Amino acid sequence: MNRLESRLGKLTFKNPITVASGTFGYEYSQLYDISQLGAIVTKTITPEPKQGNPVPRLYETECGLLNSIGLQNPGVDTFIRSNVKEYDAIDTPLIVSFSAGTIDEFCEMLVKLETVDRISGYEVNVSCPNVENEGLAFGVDAKIVNNLTSRLSKLTQKELIIKLSPNVTDIVSIAKAAEEGGASSVALINTLLGMAIDWKSGQSMIKRGIAGYSGPAIKPVALQMVYRVAKAIKIPILAMGGIQDYRDCLEFLYAGASMLAVGTAQFSQADLPLQIINDLNAHFEENNQTIDSIKGKVWGIG
């Protein structure tokens, strides 16, 4: 009996642990057997290559990490021609994260990615600026999320995950829009907005000023958003936000998540996902539990 078997929309995984987009690359395979992961999520790919934002673009805070990497990536054509082949020998589902500046560009990218059999599913990053909507992120507008998802869902039979931004007034309405548009699952949360300033000089610690904030400090925010979204939609959730150990994973499972992504914490312990998988399995064995037996079973609220 595999107590860690989990499902996300159209996919079944040997365990519920994956990695957060942007925090992981193929080079991790030099450190451990990455096929032991439930799935692999790539760094976000864009239509054209991106050099990323100027430095400094990373800053460690008291209890988290600010990043302003700027989606540095080789672009979709190079990714398909070269990068994706690195994962051919890795025996675990590959989920490709991608983003673009217009709905048409999103669709064009998906058509290209559909030519790669190795890809098991997609994580659609809607936190990037929408050039057709005065630069506002796609993910802040439920109608745009619904339209985008509806267009994309007609182009693939693979797993389609819409990654939600927490920087919205009502994340539940955005999740519902993705579900109604045909998403087979949603991922949450992406980074919060944050900033750091040198108190001695007044200088911004990040060149671009405002950055994405991740790490243990955002877990309570992520947890309540996962809980609220899980109550409002029927499609499953890939949860992330401050996960550091198997106990954090259990909290997200009780809140209603089906799959879990480890992100920032990998920077201080590269093989943390494997430790979490082992610890989670030991916990389930000891307590005679499975993913489904505790998913969404938080109690004491009322």
C-alpha positions in Angstrom: 0.0 0.0 0.0 1.4 3.4 -1.0 0.1 5.8 1.6 1.6 8.7 -0.2 -0.2 8.2 -3.5 -1.8 11.5 -4.5 -3.9 12.8 -7.4 -4.0 16.3 -9.0 -6.7 16.6 -11.7 -5.7 14.2 -14.5 -2.5 12.9 -12.9 -1.6 10.4 -10.2 1.7 10.7 -8.3 3.7 8.3 -6.2 3.8 11.0 -3.5 2.5 14.5 -3.0 5.8 16.4 -3.0 7.0 18.6 -5.8 9.1 21.7 -6.1 8.0 25.3 -6.5 8.7 26.9 -9.9 11.8 29.1 -9.9 13.5 27.3 -7.0 14.6 24.1 -8.8 16.6 23.1 -11.9 18.0 20.0 -13.4 21.3 20.6 -11.6 19.7 19.2 -8.5 20.0 15.8 -10.1 23.7 16.0 -9.2 22.8 16.1 -5.5 20.1 13.4 -5.3 17.8 11.2 -7.3 15.2 13.7 -8.4 13.0 10.9 -9.8 12.0 10.2 -6.2 9.9 13.5 -6.3 6.2 13.2 -6.9 6.7 15.6 -9.8 9.1 18.2 -11.1 7.9 21.8 -11.9 10.2 23.8 -14.2 11.2 27.4 -13.9 8.7 29.6 -15.7 9.3 29.8 -19.5 8.4 32.8 -21.6 7.9 33.3 -25.4 11.4 34.9 -25.8 14.6 34.6 -23.7 14.8 36.8 -20.6 18.0 38.0 -19.0 16.2 38.8 -15.8 16.3 41.9 -13.6 19.4 43.8 -12.5 21.2 42.9 -9.3 20.8 43.0 -6.4 17.7 40.8 -6.9 17.8 38.6 -3.9 17.7 39.6 -0.2 17.2 37.4 2.9 14.9 38.9 5.5 14.4 38.0 9.1 12.0 35.1 8.2 11.9 34.8 4.4 13.4 35.7 1.1 12.8 38.6 -1.3 13.4 37.9 -5.0 13.2 39.9 -8.1 14.8 37.5 -10.6 12.6 38.7 -13.5 11.8 35.2 -15.0 15.3 34.7 -16.4 15.0 31.8 -18.8 16.1 30.7 -22.3 12.7 31.1 -24.0 10.3 28.5 -25.1 12.1 27.5 -28.4 15.4 26.8 -26.7 13.6 25.1 -23.8 11.9 22.7 -26.2 15.0 22.2 -28.4 17.5 21.6 -25.5 16.5 22.0 -21.9 13.5 19.7 -21.7 15.6 16.8 -23.0 17.5 16.8 -19.7 14.5 15.3 -18.1 14.0 12.4 -20.5 15.7 9.8 -18.2 13.9 11.1 -15.0 11.1 8.8 -14.1 8.6 11.3 -12.6 6.0 13.6 -14.2 7.3 16.9 -15.6 5.1 20.0 -15.3 6.2 23.0 -17.3 5.5 26.4 -15.9 5.0 29.1 -18.5 3.9 32.7 -18.8 3.4 35.4 -21.5 2.3 39.0 -22.0 -0.9 38.4 -24.0 -3.5 35.7 -24.1 -2.6 34.9 -27.7 1.1 34.5 -26.7 0.0 32.0 -23.9 -1.9 30.0 -26.5 1.0 30.1 -29.0 3.3 28.8 -26.3 1.0 26.0 -25.3 0.7 24.8 -28.9 4.5 24.6 -29.1 4.8 22.8 -25.8 2.1 20.3 -26.8 4.6 18.9 -29.3 6.7 17.5 -26.4 5.5 14.1 -25.2 7.7 14.2 -22.1 5.6 17.0 -20.6 2.8 15.7 -18.3 1.1 19.0 -17.5 1.4 22.8 -17.3 1.5 25.4 -14.6 0.2 28.6 -16.0 1.8 31.6 -14.2 -0.8 34.4 -14.3 1.2 36.7 -12.0 3.0 38.5 -14.8 2.0 41.8 -16.4 -0.7 41.7 -19.0 0.3 44.2 -21.8 -3.3 44.3 -23.0 -4.6 45.4 -19.6 -2.3 48.4 -18.8 0.3 46.1 -17.3 -1.8 44.7 -14.5 -1.2 41.0 -13.8 -3.5 38.5 -15.5 -4.2 37.0 -12.2 -5.9 40.0 -10.6 -8.9 39.9 -13.0 -11.4 37.0 -12.7 -12.8 37.6 -16.2 -9.3 37.6 -17.8 -8.4 34.4 -15.9 -11.6 32.8 -17.1 -10.9 33.8 -20.7 -7.3 32.7 -20.6 -8.1 29.4 -19.0 -11.0 28.7 -21.5 -8.7 29.4 -24.4 -5.9 27.1 -23.1 -8.1 24.3 -22.0 -9.3 23.8 -25.6 -5.7 23.3 -26.7 -4.6 20.4 -24.4 -5.7 17.2 -22.8 -2.9 17.3 -20.3 -3.0 18.6 -16.7 -3.8 22.4 -16.7 -2.9 24.1 -13.5 -3.6 27.8 -13.0 -1.1 29.3 -10.5 -2.9 32.0 -8.4 -1.4 35.2 -7.1 -2.1 36.1 -3.4 -1.9 39.8 -4.3 -5.6 40.1 -5.1 -8.7 41.3 -3.3 -10.5 37.9 -3.5 -8.5 34.8 -4.4 -11.6 32.7 -4.2 -13.3 34.5 -7.1 -10.1 34.0 -9.2 -10.0 30.3 -8.4 -13.6 29.9 -9.4 -12.9 31.7 -12.7 -10.1 29.3 -13.4 -12.3 26.3 -12.6 -15.2 27.6 -14.8 -12.7 28.2 -17.6 -11.7 24.5 -17.6 -8.6 24.3 -15.4 -8.1 20.8 -14.0 -6.4 22.2 -10.9 -5.0 25.4 -9.3 -1.8 26.2 -7.6 -1.5 28.7 -4.7 0.1 30.8 -3.5 2.6 32.6 -5.6 4.8 35.1 -3.7 3.5 38.0 -1.7 4.7 41.5 -2.5 7.5 42.8 -0.2 10.3 45.3 0.2 13.5 45.8 2.2 15.4 49.0 3.0 18.7 49.6 4.6 17.8 51.5 7.8 21.2 53.2 7.9 21.3 54.6 4.4 17.8 54.4 3.1 18.9 52.3 0.1 16.6 49.7 -1.3 18.0 46.2 -0.9 16.5 45.2 -4.2 17.3 47.1 -7.4 13.7 47.1 -8.6 12.4 48.0 -5.2 9.4 45.8 -4.8 9.9 42.1 -4.9 8.3 38.7 -4.3 8.3 37.5 -0.7 8.5 33.8 0.1 9.6 31.6 3.0 8.2 30.6 6.4 6.6 34.0 7.2 4.0 33.6 4.5 2.7 30.1 5.6 -0.3 31.4 7.6 -1.4 33.5 4.6 -1.0 30.6 2.2 -2.8 28.2 4.6 -5.9 30.3 4.9 -6.1 30.9 1.2 -5.8 27.2 0.5 -8.5 26.5 3.0 -10.9 29.1 1.6 -10.3 28.0 -2.0 -10.7 24.3 -1.2 -14.1 25.1 0.3 -15.2 27.0 -2.8 -14.1 24.8 -5.8 -14.2 21.1 -6.8 -10.9 20.9 -8.6 -7.7 20.0 -6.6 -5.1 22.3 -5.2 -1.3 22.3 -5.5 -0.3 24.2 -2.3 2.9 26.1 -1.5 4.0 28.9 0.7 6.5 28.5 3.5 6.7 24.7 3.7 9.8 23.7 5.7 9.0 20.2 6.9 6.4 17.4 6.9 4.4 19.1 9.6 3.8 22.0 7.4 2.7 19.6 4.6 0.2 18.0 7.0 -1.3 21.4 7.8 -1.9 22.1 4.1 -3.4 18.7 3.5 -5.8 19.2 6.4 -6.7 22.6 4.8 -7.6 20.8 1.6 -4.5 20.6 -0.6 -3.8 17.5 -2.8 -0.2 18.2 -3.8 2.5 20.2 -2.1 5.5 22.2 -3.4 8.7 23.0 -1.5 10.4 26.2 -2.6 12.5 28.6 -0.7 13.5 26.1 2.0 15.5 24.1 -0.6 18.1 26.9 -0.7 19.3 26.0 2.8 18.8 22.2 2.4 18.9 21.0 -1.2 17.5 17.5 -0.5 14.7 18.7 1.8 12.0 17.4 -0.5 13.3 13.9 0.0 13.4 14.2 3.8 9.8 15.5 3.7 8.7 12.5 1.6 10.4 10.1 4.1 9.1 11.9 7.2 5.6 12.1 5.8 5.5 8.4 4.9 6.7 7.5 8.4 4.0 9.7 10.0 1.3 8.1 7.9 2.6 4.6 8.7 2.6 5.4 12.4 -0.9 6.8 12.4 -2.4 4.5 9.8 -3.3 7.4 7.5 -3.3 8.3 3.8 -3.5 11.5 1.9 -7.2 11.1 1.3 -8.0 10.2 4.9 -6.9 13.6 6.1 -7.4 15.9 3.1 -9.7 18.8 3.9 -10.4 17.3 7.4 -9.4 20.4 9.5 -11.7 20.6 12.5 -12.4 22.9 15.4 -13.6 25.8 13.3 -16.9 27.4 14.1 
